[in-house]
Amino acid sequence: MLLFLLIALTVVGLLTLWLHRRLVVAPGWATPWRYAGSLALVLLTALAVVTAAGGLRWGTAEDTRPVAAVALSWLVVALYLSLILASTQIGAVVLWLVTPREDRAPRLRRFNRATAPVAVIAALGATAYGAVAAADPTVTRTTHTSGALPAAFDGTTVALVTDLHAGVVHGPDFARKVVDRVNAAKPDLIVLSGDVVDAPFERHRAEIAPLADLEAPLGVVAVTGNHEMYTGSTAEWLAEWDRLGITVLSNTSQVVTRGADSIRVAGVHDREGTGDFAPDPARALDGTSDAFTLYVAHQPAMAEVSSDRGVDLQLSGHTHGGQVWPFGLLVPLQQPMVEGFAVVDGVPVITSRGAGTWGPPVRIAAAPEIPLITLKRG
């Protein structure tokens, strides 16, 4: 972990120095503008690092939430600044090659003065667009057909709520918005497939209080995600879910009945879990082979260790659909799918882009969603 932090800080430091060079030094701004640009880069980067490390602890969570949102959003601004300025630097190199030596310095300065503001405006615009998009999770509808589905469950709807990431950035207002939209869809069953929370229990317990109002005739179930494991409060969070009326599937399954027919809903801990919270697919799926089985696992990769166990449909999240372009291109390095529907090692899997965000409250080319899945017999 220490090595990872050192590498991350080194990368952030080098990136900040490069941005300083391209935005402040290369354009040759007047001295007051240089000081202002340098100070802004240092303060924003330092605040983002402190926030990401969990260092915003004054006052209440509501006091620090706006600061955390701005600080973490800066990471997206810096990403797009880097991508845009990297492309403009290619143009600067071309300009340098085709310009007589005595004219290079003034021409490059004029070029950098023209492109730096454009890069800032474009990066800020893209991030603002992504912040607006991230605040509006919508219900998306899809259908899954299976011959194993009992007749009584034909037409059953399942709301898949994943990656809420309640905590530092997402407060109870965001959870309330998600709850209201889920309830308005009138699902028969609600599944929370992990990363419901993203912060220590003692400071952020209130963020998920609205989940107590989730309504579904067949119940509300949940499994852990990797961020429940990172909070240091896994047991406390699971106890709170139970208090809110959410059935926690801890490597277990439950029978759901309609009339004379029944299905199984099984859930497994995230693969980042250890000890009492280590994933155990064999235990979770024990005794489910004789019934249609919905399998809830935070990461779609869990299908790779759960094949040939009678899973009829796995429901997952974790990927965020990449959340911010171009990170969706990197998801396949860790997961067998990015979003939507796929068959993974013989297991049908639906993976949601998730309702919330991790880190920056920004989504670009990966809109937040709450899938409503209609189960059909066929």
LUMROVO-452092 format. One record per residue (C-alpha): residue in one letter; residue number from 1; x, y, z. Coordinates in pm, 1 decimal. Layout:
R, A, NUM, X, Y, Z
...
REM end
This chain:
R, M, 1, 0.0, 0.0, 0.0
R, L, 2, 281.8, 241.5, 86.8
R, L, 3, 448.7, 176.2, -247.9
R, F, 4, 119.9, 239.3, -428.6
R, L, 5, 76.2, 570.8, -245.8
R, L, 6, 429.8, 679.5, -329.6
R, I, 7, 378.3, 595.3, -696.0
R, A, 8, 42.0, 775.1, -703.2
R, L, 9, 186.1, 1087.6, -537.8
R, T, 10, 480.3, 1086.5, -776.0
R, V, 11, 252.6, 1064.6, -1079.4
R, V, 12, 28.1, 1343.7, -945.5
R, G, 13, 330.6, 1559.6, -871.6
R, L, 14, 482.8, 1513.0, -1215.9
R, L, 15, 147.2, 1577.2, -1382.8
R, T, 16, 106.0, 1900.4, -1185.6
R, L, 17, 454.3, 2015.8, -1283.8
R, W, 18, 378.6, 1943.2, -1649.6
R, L, 19, 48.5, 2129.7, -1636.0
R, H, 20, 230.5, 2421.1, -1472.8
R, R, 21, 478.8, 2420.2, -1755.9
R, R, 22, 215.1, 2414.1, -2030.4
R, L, 23, -40.9, 2648.7, -1871.5
R, V, 24, 175.9, 2897.6, -1683.8
R, V, 25, 533.8, 2897.6, -1807.1
R, A, 26, 510.2, 2826.4, -2180.8
R, P, 27, 255.8, 3102.6, -2257.8
R, G, 28, 482.2, 3359.4, -2088.9
R, W, 29, 208.7, 3530.1, -1889.8
R, A, 30, 278.0, 3844.2, -1690.6
R, T, 31, 410.8, 3784.4, -1338.7
R, P, 32, 79.8, 3827.9, -1146.6
R, W, 33, -91.4, 3575.1, -1372.9
R, R, 34, 197.1, 3333.2, -1327.5
R, Y, 35, 164.7, 3354.4, -949.6
R, A, 36, -212.6, 3308.6, -965.6
R, G, 37, -189.1, 3009.6, -1201.4
R, S, 38, 84.1, 2843.1, -998.4
R, L, 39, -105.0, 2891.6, -671.9
R, A, 40, -429.4, 2755.8, -818.9
R, L, 41, -260.3, 2441.3, -953.0
R, V, 42, -83.0, 2368.5, -624.0
R, L, 43, -386.7, 2433.4, -403.4
R, L, 44, -631.0, 2234.1, -616.0
R, T, 45, -396.1, 1938.0, -646.8
R, A, 46, -311.9, 1940.2, -275.0
R, L, 47, -681.1, 1959.6, -184.4
R, A, 48, -762.2, 1670.8, -418.0
R, V, 49, -488.6, 1456.0, -262.1
R, V, 50, -602.3, 1535.6, 92.9
R, T, 51, -965.4, 1463.1, 4.4
R, A, 52, -884.1, 1135.0, -169.4
R, A, 53, -684.9, 1030.3, 138.3
R, G, 54, -985.1, 1097.1, 365.0
R, G, 55, -837.8, 1406.2, 523.2
R, L, 56, -1147.2, 1629.1, 522.7
R, R, 57, -1261.5, 1577.5, 880.6
R, W, 58, -1362.7, 1919.6, 1013.1
R, G, 59, -1727.4, 1979.5, 1100.7
R, T, 60, -1983.4, 1736.3, 966.5
R, A, 61, -1997.1, 1541.1, 643.1
R, E, 62, -2240.7, 1801.7, 509.3
R, D, 63, -1984.6, 2075.9, 584.7
R, T, 64, -1708.7, 1910.5, 384.1
R, R, 65, -1919.0, 1768.3, 98.9
R, P, 66, -1902.3, 2074.9, -132.6
R, V, 67, -1527.3, 2102.7, -80.2
R, A, 68, -1481.1, 1733.3, -155.1
R, A, 69, -1688.4, 1761.3, -473.3
R, V, 70, -1477.5, 2050.1, -605.6
R, A, 71, -1147.4, 1891.5, -504.6
R, L, 72, -1222.2, 1554.3, -662.2
R, S, 73, -1373.5, 1711.7, -973.3
R, W, 74, -1039.3, 1883.6, -1024.4
R, L, 75, -895.0, 1540.7, -1102.2
R, V, 76, -1120.4, 1519.6, -1408.5
R, V, 77, -1031.6, 1873.8, -1511.6
R, A, 78, -662.1, 1782.8, -1482.2
R, L, 79, -716.6, 1466.8, -1687.7
R, Y, 80, -876.9, 1654.4, -1976.3
R, L, 81, -626.0, 1937.0, -1951.7
R, S, 82, -352.6, 1678.0, -1990.8
R, L, 83, -515.9, 1514.2, -2291.8
R, I, 84, -585.0, 1846.3, -2465.0
R, L, 85, -245.2, 1998.9, -2388.5
R, A, 86, -68.6, 1682.8, -2503.7
R, S, 87, -234.0, 1724.2, -2842.3
R, T, 88, -153.3, 2095.6, -2859.2
R, Q, 89, 206.7, 2022.2, -2773.4
R, I, 90, 225.2, 1810.0, -3087.1
R, G, 91, 111.7, 2118.7, -3274.2
R, A, 92, 379.3, 2323.0, -3096.8
R, V, 93, 646.9, 2077.4, -3207.6
R, V, 94, 528.5, 2101.2, -3567.8
R, L, 95, 527.3, 2482.2, -3543.7
R, W, 96, 879.9, 2476.4, -3402.9
R, L, 97, 1002.7, 2260.0, -3690.6
R, V, 98, 857.0, 2478.0, -3967.6
R, T, 99, 946.2, 2817.0, -3814.2
R, P, 100, 1280.0, 2994.7, -3876.0
R, R, 101, 1499.8, 2986.2, -3567.1
R, E, 102, 1482.4, 3359.7, -3498.0
R, D, 103, 1099.4, 3354.9, -3498.2
R, R, 104, 1043.8, 3040.5, -3294.0
R, A, 105, 1023.7, 3190.8, -2945.5
R, P, 106, 761.0, 3459.4, -3016.2
R, R, 107, 550.7, 3231.8, -3238.0
R, L, 108, 549.3, 2950.9, -2984.2
R, R, 109, 456.7, 3196.7, -2710.0
R, R, 110, 163.5, 3325.1, -2913.6
R, F, 111, 57.8, 2966.8, -2992.7
R, N, 112, 70.2, 2866.7, -2625.5
R, R, 113, -118.1, 3179.2, -2520.0
R, A, 114, -393.9, 3091.0, -2764.1
R, T, 115, -419.5, 2720.4, -2680.7
R, A, 116, -387.6, 2733.6, -2299.0
R, P, 117, -717.5, 2918.5, -2239.9
R, V, 118, -893.0, 2695.4, -2494.1
R, A, 119, -769.2, 2388.0, -2304.1
R, V, 120, -890.0, 2528.9, -1971.2
R, I, 121, -1234.4, 2618.2, -2107.6
R, A, 122, -1275.0, 2280.4, -2278.4
R, A, 123, -1166.5, 2084.2, -1968.8
R, L, 124, -1392.7, 2284.2, -1739.2
R, G, 125, -1682.6, 2249.5, -1984.0
R, A, 126, -1643.8, 1873.2, -2014.1
R, T, 127, -1623.6, 1834.7, -1636.3
R, A, 128, -1928.9, 2053.9, -1578.5
R, Y, 129, -2123.9, 1847.4, -1831.3
R, G, 130, -2012.5, 1529.5, -1653.8
R, A, 131, -2115.3, 1667.1, -1313.6
R, V, 132, -2466.4, 1741.7, -1438.8
R, A, 133, -2491.7, 1395.9, -1598.4
R, A, 134, -2371.1, 1221.7, -1281.8
R, A, 135, -2643.9, 1382.7, -1073.1
R, D, 136, -2922.6, 1230.7, -1282.0
R, P, 137, -2937.9, 849.2, -1255.1
R, T, 138, -3219.9, 721.1, -1473.8
R, V, 139, -3412.5, 395.5, -1482.9
R, T, 140, -3314.4, 189.2, -1787.5
R, R, 141, -3525.8, -106.7, -1890.1
R, T, 142, -3410.7, -442.4, -2017.8
R, T, 143, -3546.8, -796.7, -2043.4
R, H, 144, -3393.2, -1132.9, -1963.1
R, T, 145, -3561.1, -1447.0, -2097.4
R, S, 146, -3505.4, -1792.0, -1950.5
R, G, 147, -3680.8, -2123.9, -1995.2
R, A, 148, -3597.7, -2207.8, -1633.5
R, L, 149, -3807.7, -1924.8, -1494.0
R, P, 150, -4122.2, -2053.8, -1318.8
R, A, 151, -4451.1, -1941.7, -1474.0
R, A, 152, -4554.7, -1743.1, -1166.8
R, F, 153, -4245.4, -1522.6, -1205.6
R, D, 154, -4302.3, -1441.1, -1572.6
R, G, 155, -4295.6, -1060.4, -1591.7
R, T, 156, -4124.5, -1012.5, -1255.3
R, T, 157, -3923.4, -689.2, -1242.3
R, V, 158, -3590.4, -651.9, -1061.5
R, A, 159, -3435.5, -312.1, -987.2
R, L, 160, -3055.4, -329.8, -984.8
R, V, 161, -2909.9, -55.6, -763.5
R, T, 162, -2534.2, -58.0, -754.9
R, D, 163, -2237.6, 168.1, -680.9
R, L, 164, -2428.5, 431.6, -487.9
R, H, 165, -2101.5, 524.1, -311.6
R, A, 166, -2276.9, 713.2, -34.2
R, G, 167, -2024.7, 900.7, 175.0
R, V, 168, -1782.9, 1183.6, 115.7
R, V, 169, -1950.5, 1324.3, -197.3
R, H, 170, -2293.6, 1158.0, -216.4
R, G, 171, -2515.2, 1244.1, 77.6
R, P, 172, -2868.9, 1155.0, 185.6
R, D, 173, -3020.5, 1381.2, -81.5
R, F, 174, -2865.5, 1168.5, -355.5
R, A, 175, -2977.9, 847.8, -185.1
R, R, 176, -3328.7, 992.7, -159.9
R, K, 177, -3331.1, 1068.2, -532.4
R, V, 178, -3231.5, 709.2, -611.4
R, V, 179, -3490.1, 566.0, -371.0
R, D, 180, -3767.7, 779.5, -519.4
R, R, 181, -3682.0, 675.2, -874.4
R, V, 182, -3660.1, 309.0, -782.5
R, N, 183, -3992.4, 314.6, -600.2
R, A, 184, -4156.9, 502.0, -887.7
R, A, 185, -4061.9, 211.0, -1116.8
R, K, 186, -4255.3, -26.6, -884.5
R, P, 187, -4012.7, -323.1, -900.0
R, D, 188, -4106.1, -659.9, -756.7
R, L, 189, -3756.4, -713.8, -616.5
R, I, 190, -3474.7, -468.9, -538.2
R, V, 191, -3112.3, -579.8, -551.1
R, L, 192, -2824.9, -369.6, -417.5
R, S, 193, -2512.6, -521.2, -566.7
R, G, 194, -2239.1, -357.7, -362.4
R, D, 195, -2047.9, -32.8, -310.8
R, V, 196, -2352.9, 110.1, -140.4
R, V, 197, -2118.6, 307.7, 85.5
R, D, 198, -1775.0, 454.0, 46.3
R, A, 199, -1677.0, 600.0, 383.6
R, P, 200, -1635.1, 520.7, 755.5
R, F, 201, -1954.9, 428.9, 936.5
R, E, 202, -1927.1, 661.6, 1234.7
R, R, 203, -1914.6, 977.5, 1018.6
R, H, 204, -2139.9, 884.8, 728.2
R, R, 205, -2416.2, 665.2, 868.2
R, A, 206, -2687.3, 920.5, 783.4
R, E, 207, -2606.5, 910.3, 412.1
R, I, 208, -2797.4, 586.5, 353.6
R, A, 209, -3093.8, 644.6, 585.8
R, P, 210, -3331.0, 691.6, 287.2
R, L, 211, -3270.2, 329.4, 183.0
R, A, 212, -3513.8, 228.8, 458.0
R, D, 213, -3790.9, 353.9, 228.8
R, L, 214, -3716.4, 116.8, -60.0
R, E, 215, -4032.5, -76.9, -140.4
R, A, 216, -4067.9, -408.8, -323.7
R, P, 217, -4315.2, -690.6, -254.9
R, L, 218, -4049.5, -960.3, -295.1
R, G, 219, -3800.1, -778.0, -74.6
R, V, 220, -3476.3, -578.7, -81.8
R, V, 221, -3145.5, -767.9, -77.8
R, A, 222, -2783.4, -656.4, -84.3
R, V, 223, -2425.7, -781.1, -109.6
R, T, 224, -2096.1, -615.5, -31.5
R, G, 225, -1868.3, -449.8, -283.1
R, N, 226, -1498.9, -378.0, -263.6
R, H, 227, -1557.5, -34.7, -107.9
R, E, 228, -1748.1, -182.6, 184.1
R, M, 229, -1424.2, -368.1, 251.3
R, Y, 230, -1214.8, -50.3, 225.7
R, T, 231, -1419.8, 151.7, 475.1
R, G, 232, -1282.1, -29.3, 778.5
R, S, 233, -1643.0, -54.2, 900.8
R, T, 234, -1774.8, -353.9, 708.2
R, A, 235, -1951.1, -519.5, 1001.4
R, E, 236, -2108.6, -191.2, 1113.6
R, W, 237, -2238.0, -113.7, 766.6
R, L, 238, -2392.1, -458.2, 723.9
R, A, 239, -2562.2, -426.8, 1061.2
R, E, 240, -2699.6, -89.9, 950.6
R, W, 241, -2833.3, -236.6, 625.4
R, D, 242, -3013.6, -499.8, 829.2
R, R, 243, -3155.2, -229.6, 1057.9
R, L, 244, -3286.4, -45.8, 750.5
R, G, 245, -3479.0, -355.8, 642.8
R, I, 246, -3233.2, -476.6, 379.3
R, T, 247, -3156.7, -850.3, 370.2
R, V, 248, -2781.3, -898.0, 351.1
R, L, 249, -2675.3, -1201.2, 146.8
R, S, 250, -2345.9, -1297.3, 309.6
R, N, 251, -2247.0, -1594.6, 92.4
R, T, 252, -2604.6, -1714.8, 136.7
R, S, 253, -2925.6, -1754.0, -58.5
R, Q, 254, -3292.5, -1715.2, 14.9
R, V, 255, -3607.0, -1860.7, -137.2
R, V, 256, -3854.2, -1617.4, -293.6
R, T, 257, -4202.3, -1755.4, -355.2
R, R, 258, -4502.8, -1663.3, -562.7
R, G, 259, -4794.8, -1895.2, -522.6
R, A, 260, -4665.4, -2251.0, -559.9
R, D, 261, -4352.4, -2142.9, -750.2
R, S, 262, -4021.3, -2023.1, -613.3
R, I, 263, -3681.7, -1894.4, -721.3
R, R, 264, -3352.9, -1849.4, -536.2
R, V, 265, -3169.5, -1522.7, -483.4
R, A, 266, -2808.4, -1586.9, -387.2
R, G, 267, -2540.7, -1336.5, -296.4
R, V, 268, -2165.8, -1348.7, -244.7
R, H, 269, -1922.3, -1115.5, -71.2
R, D, 270, -1688.0, -915.2, -289.8
R, R, 271, -1363.5, -1082.2, -391.2
R, E, 272, -1167.4, -814.1, -202.0
R, G, 273, -1312.0, -944.9, 121.8
R, T, 274, -1110.6, -1146.6, 372.8
R, G, 275, -1184.4, -1343.6, 687.7
R, D, 276, -1554.6, -1339.5, 771.0
R, F, 277, -1615.1, -1135.7, 457.0
R, A, 278, -1426.5, -1353.6, 209.8
R, P, 279, -1631.3, -1461.4, -93.2
R, D, 280, -1755.1, -1819.4, -93.7
R, P, 281, -1948.1, -1890.5, -416.9
R, A, 282, -1986.7, -2259.3, -330.9
R, R, 283, -2163.5, -2176.7, -6.3
R, A, 284, -2371.5, -1899.1, -162.5
R, L, 285, -2494.7, -2129.1, -438.9
R, D, 286, -2529.2, -2445.5, -232.0
R, G, 287, -2868.3, -2603.9, -291.5
R, T, 288, -2970.7, -2363.3, -568.5
R, S, 289, -2925.8, -2591.2, -870.8
R, D, 290, -3286.7, -2713.0, -859.4
R, A, 291, -3436.9, -2361.6, -894.1
R, F, 292, -3405.8, -2054.6, -1113.5
R, T, 293, -3123.8, -1862.2, -944.3
R, L, 294, -3050.9, -1491.6, -943.8
R, Y, 295, -2690.2, -1449.7, -832.7
R, V, 296, -2579.0, -1115.4, -693.9
R, A, 297, -2205.4, -1047.5, -709.9
R, H, 298, -2052.9, -701.2, -712.1
R, Q, 299, -1786.4, -770.1, -972.8
R, P, 300, -1881.6, -935.9, -1302.1
R, A, 301, -1554.9, -1132.0, -1281.4
R, M, 302, -1713.3, -1346.8, -1010.0
R, A, 303, -1890.7, -1532.9, -1291.7
R, E, 304, -1554.2, -1683.1, -1380.3
R, V, 305, -1546.8, -1871.7, -1048.8
R, S, 306, -1919.1, -1944.3, -1037.8
R, S, 307, -1975.9, -2123.1, -1368.0
R, D, 308, -2135.2, -2467.4, -1370.1
R, R, 309, -2312.7, -2389.9, -1042.5
R, G, 310, -2662.8, -2340.7, -1182.7
R, V, 311, -2662.4, -1960.6, -1206.0
R, D, 312, -2941.8, -1844.7, -1436.6
R, L, 313, -2858.9, -1473.8, -1419.3
R, Q, 314, -2584.4, -1280.7, -1239.6
R, L, 315, -2639.5, -916.0, -1142.6
R, S, 316, -2330.0, -700.1, -1099.2
R, G, 317, -2187.6, -349.0, -1101.0
R, H, 318, -1837.7, -227.5, -1008.5
R, T, 319, -1724.5, -108.4, -1351.4
R, H, 320, -1920.1, 221.5, -1363.0
R, G, 321, -1903.1, 175.4, -1739.2
R, G, 322, -1564.8, 344.8, -1704.3
R, Q, 323, -1733.2, 651.5, -1543.2
R, V, 324, -1508.5, 903.7, -1720.2
R, W, 325, -1391.3, 859.6, -2076.8
R, P, 326, -1143.1, 708.7, -2169.3
R, F, 327, -1127.2, 482.2, -1861.6
R, G, 328, -1392.0, 253.7, -2009.2
R, L, 329, -1120.2, 135.2, -2246.6
R, L, 330, -921.5, 9.4, -1946.8
R, V, 331, -1201.2, -182.5, -1770.0
R, P, 332, -1145.2, -500.5, -1980.3
R, L, 333, -797.9, -524.8, -1826.1
R, Q, 334, -966.6, -620.1, -1497.7
R, Q, 335, -1320.1, -733.3, -1580.0
R, P, 336, -1470.1, -961.0, -1848.6
R, M, 337, -1726.4, -695.0, -1947.1
R, V, 338, -1785.7, -321.8, -1913.7
R, E, 339, -2164.6, -288.4, -1901.9
R, G, 340, -2490.0, -433.4, -2031.3
R, F, 341, -2539.5, -803.3, -2099.2
R, A, 342, -2279.0, -1070.8, -2168.3
R, V, 343, -2228.5, -1441.0, -2115.2
R, V, 344, -1918.0, -1494.8, -1902.4
R, D, 345, -1791.7, -1853.4, -1882.4
R, G, 346, -2142.9, -1974.5, -1952.3
R, V, 347, -2305.0, -1743.4, -1695.8
R, P, 348, -2547.8, -1475.3, -1822.7
R, V, 349, -2445.3, -1146.3, -1657.1
R, I, 350, -2608.1, -804.5, -1647.8
R, T, 351, -2366.9, -534.5, -1533.1
R, S, 352, -2492.5, -188.9, -1443.8
R, R, 353, -2297.4, 133.8, -1491.8
R, G, 354, -2414.4, 219.2, -1141.6
R, A, 355, -2615.6, 500.9, -990.3
R, G, 356, -2339.3, 696.2, -818.0
R, T, 357, -1973.7, 777.7, -869.6
R, W, 358, -1644.8, 693.0, -709.6
R, G, 359, -1411.1, 984.9, -647.1
R, P, 360, -1513.3, 1273.6, -872.4
R, P, 361, -1892.7, 1324.0, -891.6
R, V, 362, -1854.0, 1328.4, -1268.6
R, R, 363, -1958.9, 1093.0, -1550.2
R, I, 364, -1860.7, 1136.2, -1913.3
R, A, 365, -1973.9, 884.4, -2178.1
R, A, 366, -2099.9, 653.2, -1900.7
R, A, 367, -2435.6, 784.2, -1780.1
R, P, 368, -2557.5, 669.4, -1437.1
R, E, 369, -2835.5, 415.4, -1444.0
R, I, 370, -3072.5, 202.9, -1240.2
R, P, 371, -3152.6, -102.7, -1455.7
R, L, 372, -3503.5, -239.8, -1427.7
R, I, 373, -3486.8, -598.8, -1548.6
R, T, 374, -3801.7, -779.7, -1654.0
R, L, 375, -3772.1, -1156.5, -1622.6
R, K, 376, -3953.5, -1343.5, -1897.7
R, R, 377, -4026.2, -1711.3, -1934.6
R, G, 378, -3940.7, -1841.2, -2280.3
REM end
